[in-house]
Structures are given as structure tokens and as C-alpha cells.
């Protein structure tokens, strides 16, 4: 399972989510940690933040 470094801010977190295919998203973790893909989200939730 792929892991990604958590974003520093919520805006960066959404941008990182948008880069993941299939609408999968990373979990919330402390800055600098890595987390696995844990859930799928609706595309509109991801596209909401530009």
C-alpha cells in the first residue's frame, strides 16, 4: 500500500488528495508523518478546494 507524507495545511492536504487516483485520500496525521491510503471520498469533496 502506498504511503504519502502528510500535508502541512488543510489546503495542501486537499491538493495532495486530488493527486491520488480513484478518489482515495490519505488519513489525518501529524506534520511530517506518513500515512497509508485509508478511505475513498466523493470527487466533489476533493474538488471543493482549488
PDB file as gemmi writes it, atoms N, CA and C in Angstrom:
CRYST1    1.000    1.000    1.000  90.00  90.00  90.00 P 1                      
ATOM      1  N   UNK A   1       0.844  -1.196   0.000  1.00  0.00           N  
ATOM      2  CA  UNK A   1       0.000   0.000   0.000  1.00  0.00           C  
ATOM      3  C   UNK A   1       0.884   1.253   0.000  1.00  0.00           C  
ATOM      4  N   UNK A   2       0.542   2.180  -0.871  1.00  0.00           N  
ATOM      5  CA  UNK A   2       1.337   3.401  -0.975  1.00  0.00           C  
ATOM      6  C   UNK A   2       1.145   4.290   0.237  1.00  0.00           C  
ATOM      7  N   UNK A   3       2.206   5.018   0.588  1.00  0.00           N  
ATOM      8  CA  UNK A   3       2.121   5.988   1.686  1.00  0.00           C  
ATOM      9  C   UNK A   3       2.514   7.365   1.161  1.00  0.00           C  
ATOM     10  N   UNK A   4       2.006   8.395   1.804  1.00  0.00           N  
ATOM     11  CA  UNK A   4       2.297   9.764   1.402  1.00  0.00           C  
ATOM     12  C   UNK A   4       2.627  10.591   2.633  1.00  0.00           C  
ATOM     13  N   UNK A   5       3.482  11.582   2.448  1.00  0.00           N  
ATOM     14  CA  UNK A   5       3.767  12.496   3.551  1.00  0.00           C  
ATOM     15  C   UNK A   5       2.563  13.404   3.760  1.00  0.00           C  
ATOM     16  N   UNK A   6       2.184  13.593   5.013  1.00  0.00           N  
ATOM     17  CA  UNK A   6       1.006  14.409   5.316  1.00  0.00           C  
ATOM     18  C   UNK A   6       1.288  15.877   4.991  1.00  0.00           C  
ATOM     19  N   UNK A   7       0.263  16.579   4.546  1.00  0.00           N  
ATOM     20  CA  UNK A   7       0.409  17.992   4.204  1.00  0.00           C  
ATOM     21  C   UNK A   7       0.509  18.844   5.459  1.00  0.00           C  
ATOM     22  N   UNK A   8       1.153  19.982   5.325  1.00  0.00           N  
ATOM     23  CA  UNK A   8       1.318  20.905   6.452  1.00  0.00           C  
ATOM     24  C   UNK A   8       0.018  21.634   6.779  1.00  0.00           C  
ATOM     25  N   UNK A   9      -0.776  21.915   5.760  1.00  0.00           N  
ATOM     26  CA  UNK A   9      -2.017  22.669   5.960  1.00  0.00           C  
ATOM     27  C   UNK A   9      -3.178  21.935   5.312  1.00  0.00           C  
ATOM     28  N   UNK A  10      -4.394  22.330   5.656  1.00  0.00           N  
ATOM     29  CA  UNK A  10      -5.574  21.707   5.073  1.00  0.00           C  
ATOM     30  C   UNK A  10      -5.625  21.911   3.563  1.00  0.00           C  
ATOM     31  N   UNK A  11      -5.226  23.090   3.087  1.00  0.00           N  
ATOM     32  CA  UNK A  11      -5.227  23.346   1.649  1.00  0.00           C  
ATOM     33  C   UNK A  11      -4.277  22.384   0.940  1.00  0.00           C  
ATOM     34  N   UNK A  12      -3.094  22.181   1.513  1.00  0.00           N  
ATOM     35  CA  UNK A  12      -2.133  21.262   0.916  1.00  0.00           C  
ATOM     36  C   UNK A  12      -2.653  19.829   0.988  1.00  0.00           C  
ATOM     37  N   UNK A  13      -3.387  19.518   2.057  1.00  0.00           N  
ATOM     38  CA  UNK A  13      -3.942  18.185   2.227  1.00  0.00           C  
ATOM     39  C   UNK A  13      -4.943  17.878   1.118  1.00  0.00           C  
ATOM     40  N   UNK A  14      -5.802  18.861   0.813  1.00  0.00           N  
ATOM     41  CA  UNK A  14      -6.763  18.675  -0.268  1.00  0.00           C  
ATOM     42  C   UNK A  14      -6.060  18.541  -1.613  1.00  0.00           C  
ATOM     43  N   UNK A  15      -5.005  19.353  -1.823  1.00  0.00           N  
ATOM     44  CA  UNK A  15      -4.264  19.267  -3.076  1.00  0.00           C  
ATOM     45  C   UNK A  15      -3.622  17.901  -3.227  1.00  0.00           C  
ATOM     46  N   UNK A  16      -3.108  17.365  -2.140  1.00  0.00           N  
ATOM     47  CA  UNK A  16      -2.493  16.041  -2.175  1.00  0.00           C  
ATOM     48  C   UNK A  16      -3.545  14.983  -2.470  1.00  0.00           C  
ATOM     49  N   UNK A  17      -4.731  15.132  -1.889  1.00  0.00           N  
ATOM     50  CA  UNK A  17      -5.811  14.190  -2.156  1.00  0.00           C  
ATOM     51  C   UNK A  17      -6.157  14.176  -3.633  1.00  0.00           C  
ATOM     52  N   UNK A  18      -6.156  15.350  -4.255  1.00  0.00           N  
ATOM     53  CA  UNK A  18      -6.552  15.455  -5.657  1.00  0.00           C  
ATOM     54  C   UNK A  18      -5.582  14.714  -6.565  1.00  0.00           C  
ATOM     55  N   UNK A  19      -4.342  14.550  -6.115  1.00  0.00           N  
ATOM     56  CA  UNK A  19      -3.342  13.880  -6.937  1.00  0.00           C  
ATOM     57  C   UNK A  19      -3.471  12.367  -6.878  1.00  0.00           C  
ATOM     58  N   UNK A  20      -4.224  11.869  -5.909  1.00  0.00           N  
ATOM     59  CA  UNK A  20      -4.369  10.435  -5.749  1.00  0.00           C  
ATOM     60  C   UNK A  20      -5.498   9.927  -6.643  1.00  0.00           C  
ATOM     61  N   UNK A  21      -5.247   8.893  -7.405  1.00  0.00           N  
ATOM     62  CA  UNK A  21      -6.244   8.402  -8.344  1.00  0.00           C  
ATOM     63  C   UNK A  21      -7.382   7.679  -7.645  1.00  0.00           C  
ATOM     64  N   UNK A  22      -8.525   7.659  -8.291  1.00  0.00           N  
ATOM     65  CA  UNK A  22      -9.665   6.897  -7.795  1.00  0.00           C  
ATOM     66  C   UNK A  22     -10.374   7.535  -6.626  1.00  0.00           C  
ATOM     67  N   UNK A  23     -10.054   8.798  -6.300  1.00  0.00           N  
ATOM     68  CA  UNK A  23     -10.735   9.467  -5.203  1.00  0.00           C  
ATOM     69  C   UNK A  23     -10.260   8.999  -3.838  1.00  0.00           C  
ATOM     70  N   UNK A  24      -9.152   8.246  -3.790  1.00  0.00           N  
ATOM     71  CA  UNK A  24      -8.656   7.803  -2.495  1.00  0.00           C  
ATOM     72  C   UNK A  24      -7.976   8.965  -1.787  1.00  0.00           C  
ATOM     73  N   UNK A  25      -7.983   8.928  -0.497  1.00  0.00           N  
ATOM     74  CA  UNK A  25      -7.408  10.027   0.272  1.00  0.00           C  
ATOM     75  C   UNK A  25      -6.510   9.492   1.379  1.00  0.00           C  
ATOM     76  N   UNK A  26      -5.655  10.368   1.876  1.00  0.00           N  
ATOM     77  CA  UNK A  26      -4.785   9.984   2.985  1.00  0.00           C  
ATOM     78  C   UNK A  26      -5.452  10.306   4.300  1.00  0.00           C  
ATOM     79  N   UNK A  27      -5.039   9.672   5.372  1.00  0.00           N  
ATOM     80  CA  UNK A  27      -5.593   9.959   6.690  1.00  0.00           C  
ATOM     81  C   UNK A  27      -4.912  11.172   7.307  1.00  0.00           C  
ATOM     82  N   UNK A  28      -5.570  11.714   8.315  1.00  0.00           N  
ATOM     83  CA  UNK A  28      -5.000  12.852   9.036  1.00  0.00           C  
ATOM     84  C   UNK A  28      -3.897  12.353   9.975  1.00  0.00           C  
ATOM     85  N   UNK A  29      -2.775  13.029   9.974  1.00  0.00           N  
ATOM     86  CA  UNK A  29      -1.669  12.673  10.859  1.00  0.00           C  
ATOM     87  C   UNK A  29      -0.879  13.929  11.168  1.00  0.00           C  
ATOM     88  N   UNK A  30       0.026  13.814  12.121  1.00  0.00           N  
ATOM     89  CA  UNK A  30       0.853  14.981  12.453  1.00  0.00           C  
ATOM     90  C   UNK A  30       1.774  15.320  11.286  1.00  0.00           C  
ATOM     91  N   UNK A  31       2.143  16.562  11.185  1.00  0.00           N  
ATOM     92  CA  UNK A  31       3.006  17.038  10.113  1.00  0.00           C  
ATOM     93  C   UNK A  31       4.303  16.246  10.095  1.00  0.00           C  
ATOM     94  N   UNK A  32       4.683  15.800   8.879  1.00  0.00           N  
ATOM     95  CA  UNK A  32       5.929  15.071   8.729  1.00  0.00           C  
ATOM     96  C   UNK A  32       5.779  13.556   8.792  1.00  0.00           C  
ATOM     97  N   UNK A  33       4.643  13.082   9.304  1.00  0.00           N  
ATOM     98  CA  UNK A  33       4.423  11.650   9.353  1.00  0.00           C  
ATOM     99  C   UNK A  33       3.937  11.146   7.997  1.00  0.00           C  
ATOM    100  N   UNK A  34       4.024   9.848   7.807  1.00  0.00           N  
ATOM    101  CA  UNK A  34       3.457   9.265   6.597  1.00  0.00           C  
ATOM    102  C   UNK A  34       2.287   8.394   6.985  1.00  0.00           C  
ATOM    103  N   UNK A  35       1.286   8.356   6.119  1.00  0.00           N  
ATOM    104  CA  UNK A  35       0.088   7.582   6.392  1.00  0.00           C  
ATOM    105  C   UNK A  35      -0.316   6.825   5.140  1.00  0.00           C  
ATOM    106  N   UNK A  36      -1.002   5.728   5.329  1.00  0.00           N  
ATOM    107  CA  UNK A  36      -1.455   4.932   4.200  1.00  0.00           C  
ATOM    108  C   UNK A  36      -2.786   5.456   3.673  1.00  0.00           C  
ATOM    109  N   UNK A  37      -3.115   5.061   2.454  1.00  0.00           N  
ATOM    110  CA  UNK A  37      -4.425   5.384   1.911  1.00  0.00           C  
ATOM    111  C   UNK A  37      -5.448   4.575   2.693  1.00  0.00           C  
ATOM    112  N   UNK A  38      -6.411   5.249   3.307  1.00  0.00           N  
ATOM    113  CA  UNK A  38      -7.307   4.535   4.205  1.00  0.00           C  
ATOM    114  C   UNK A  38      -8.769   4.586   3.803  1.00  0.00           C  
ATOM    115  N   UNK A  39      -9.154   5.504   2.949  1.00  0.00           N  
ATOM    116  CA  UNK A  39     -10.568   5.592   2.608  1.00  0.00           C  
ATOM    117  C   UNK A  39     -10.750   6.249   1.253  1.00  0.00           C  
ATOM    118  N   UNK A  40     -11.964   6.153   0.736  1.00  0.00           N  
ATOM    119  CA  UNK A  40     -12.305   6.795  -0.526  1.00  0.00           C  
ATOM    120  C   UNK A  40     -13.282   7.934  -0.246  1.00  0.00           C  
ATOM    121  N   UNK A  41     -13.160   9.015  -1.022  1.00  0.00           N  
ATOM    122  CA  UNK A  41     -14.028  10.168  -0.818  1.00  0.00           C  
ATOM    123  C   UNK A  41     -14.748  10.501  -2.113  1.00  0.00           C  
ATOM    124  N   UNK A  42     -15.835  11.217  -1.990  1.00  0.00           N  
ATOM    125  CA  UNK A  42     -16.576  11.642  -3.162  1.00  0.00           C  
ATOM    126  C   UNK A  42     -15.757  12.711  -3.894  1.00  0.00           C  
ATOM    127  N   UNK A  43     -15.760  12.685  -5.232  1.00  0.00           N  
ATOM    128  CA  UNK A  43     -14.975  13.664  -6.001  1.00  0.00           C  
ATOM    129  C   UNK A  43     -15.301  15.108  -5.635  1.00  0.00           C  
ATOM    130  N   UNK A  44     -16.554  15.403  -5.331  1.00  0.00           N  
ATOM    131  CA  UNK A  44     -16.916  16.783  -5.017  1.00  0.00           C  
ATOM    132  C   UNK A  44     -16.257  17.270  -3.739  1.00  0.00           C  
ATOM    133  N   UNK A  45     -16.003  16.368  -2.809  1.00  0.00           N  
ATOM    134  CA  UNK A  45     -15.327  16.764  -1.577  1.00  0.00           C  
ATOM    135  C   UNK A  45     -13.883  17.152  -1.857  1.00  0.00           C  
ATOM    136  N   UNK A  46     -13.294  16.515  -2.859  1.00  0.00           N  
ATOM    137  CA  UNK A  46     -11.903  16.805  -3.190  1.00  0.00           C  
ATOM    138  C   UNK A  46     -11.814  18.069  -4.042  1.00  0.00           C  
ATOM    139  N   UNK A  47     -12.708  18.187  -5.007  1.00  0.00           N  
ATOM    140  CA  UNK A  47     -12.666  19.319  -5.928  1.00  0.00           C  
ATOM    141  C   UNK A  47     -13.086  20.631  -5.273  1.00  0.00           C  
ATOM    142  N   UNK A  48     -13.707  20.549  -4.107  1.00  0.00           N  
ATOM    143  CA  UNK A  48     -14.189  21.753  -3.429  1.00  0.00           C  
ATOM    144  C   UNK A  48     -13.071  22.749  -3.158  1.00  0.00           C  
ATOM    145  N   UNK A  49     -11.880  22.253  -2.844  1.00  0.00           N  
ATOM    146  CA  UNK A  49     -10.745  23.130  -2.564  1.00  0.00           C  
ATOM    147  C   UNK A  49      -9.859  23.200  -3.796  1.00  0.00           C  
ATOM    148  N   UNK A  50      -9.627  24.403  -4.294  1.00  0.00           N  
ATOM    149  CA  UNK A  50      -8.834  24.574  -5.524  1.00  0.00           C  
ATOM    150  C   UNK A  50      -7.354  24.668  -5.206  1.00  0.00           C  
TER     151      UNK A  50                                                      
END                                                                             
